[in-house]
Amino acid sequence: MSLKYIKSERGTNILADGGYMYQRECNKPEKIIWRCVQYKQKCRGRVHVSNGEIIKYTDHNHIPDISKIEAKIQVNEMKEKARSTCESTHSVLGTIAQVEMSVAGQLPSIASLKRTIQRVRQTELSAPSNPVDFNFDIPEKFHLTTDGELFLQYDSGSNDSKRILIFATNRNFELMENSEHWFCDGTFSSATSIFSQLYIPFMEYIIQT
């Protein structure tokens, strides 16, 4: 049977087995030792893992709690949905709405779950720090709109003296192509320090009758 891992609040792996949860304690040449997450409560429970299999158990001083593991799995699934979709906070909370009472009792409060969703999204959508020169990479997620449409249409590439980036959707290009007049505005204050200005075109779209 393959080992089952779930994510901790800090994003590290937790090994779940037999109703117990374990944190990685140390790596040895021939095995990895995992300790019970309740080690601060004097639990000496350990498992030794080698080649993807548990080869040794050490007894715990408390009973297993499968519902606590299931609650953590549900929260992880909720976080992933918050990270990968644009659904409302209420809709994302629906991910864990249909759980058994024993599991529901192990979940944080609704207010806490909402804050978790908002924190995950804030972290996921946060922009990287402003670059200090033109030799920088643009993360893949900023190449696209929230709907998955291509947004970074052109990148001249890194250069010691200049770099040009063009952001637009295909619909923007269609509007420009069918507009009789373009009005452009160069904005200095909105541009990062290494760029001269942010240049934005405005279209006057004429519908032919």
Residue pairs with C-beta under 8 A, 6 or more apart in sequence:
2 52
3 15
3 17
3 49
3 52
3 53
3 54
4 15
4 16
4 17
5 13
5 14
5 15
5 16
6 13
6 14
6 16
6 21
6 69
6 72
6 73
6 76
7 13
7 14
7 76
7 79
8 14
8 23
12 23
12 24
13 24
14 21
14 22
14 23
14 37
14 72
15 21
15 22
15 23
15 24
15 34
15 47
15 49
16 22
16 69
17 47
17 54
18 64
19 63
19 64
19 65
19 66
19 69
20 36
20 45
20 60
20 64
20 65
21 36
21 37
21 68
21 69
21 72
22 34
22 35
22 36
22 37
22 45
22 46
22 47
23 34
23 35
23 37
23 39
24 32
24 33
24 34
25 33
25 34
25 35
25 46
26 32
26 33
27 33
30 50
31 48
31 49
31 50
31 55
32 48
32 49
32 50
33 46
33 47
33 48
33 49
34 46
34 47
34 48
34 49
35 45
35 46
36 43
36 44
36 45
36 46
36 60
38 45
38 60
38 62
39 45
41 61
41 62
42 61
43 60
43 61
43 62
44 58
44 59
44 60
44 61
45 57
45 58
45 59
45 60
45 61
46 56
46 57
46 58
47 54
47 56
47 57
47 58
48 54
48 55
48 56
49 55
65 106
67 100
67 102
67 103
67 105
67 106
68 106
70 99
70 100
70 103
70 106
71 99
71 103
71 104
71 106
71 107
74 95
74 96
74 99
74 103
74 107
75 96
75 107
75 108
75 113
75 116
77 95
77 96
78 92
78 93
78 95
78 96
78 113
78 116
78 117
79 116
79 117
79 120
81 87
81 92
81 95
82 89
82 92
82 116
82 117
82 120
82 121
82 124
83 120
83 121
83 124
85 92
86 146
89 114
89 117
89 118
92 117
93 110
93 113
93 114
93 117
96 107
96 113
99 107
107 113
108 116
127 142
128 139
130 192
130 193
130 194
131 192
131 194
132 194
133 160
133 194
134 158
134 159
134 160
134 161
134 162
134 163
134 194
135 158
136 158
138 152
138 155
138 165
142 151
142 152
143 150
143 151
143 152
144 150
144 151
144 152
145 151
145 169
149 169
149 170
150 169
150 170
151 167
151 168
151 169
152 165
152 166
152 167
153 166
153 167
153 168
153 173
154 164
154 165
154 166
155 163
155 164
155 165
155 166
156 162
156 163
156 164
156 165
157 163
163 195
175 203
175 205
176 182
176 201
176 203
178 205
178 206
179 203
179 204
179 205
179 206
180 204
180 206
181 203
181 204
182 201
182 202
182 203
182 204
183 201
183 202
183 203
183 204
184 199
184 200
184 201
184 202
185 199
185 200
185 202
186 197
186 198
186 199
186 200
187 197
187 198
187 199
187 200
188 196
188 197
188 198
190 198
191 197
191 198
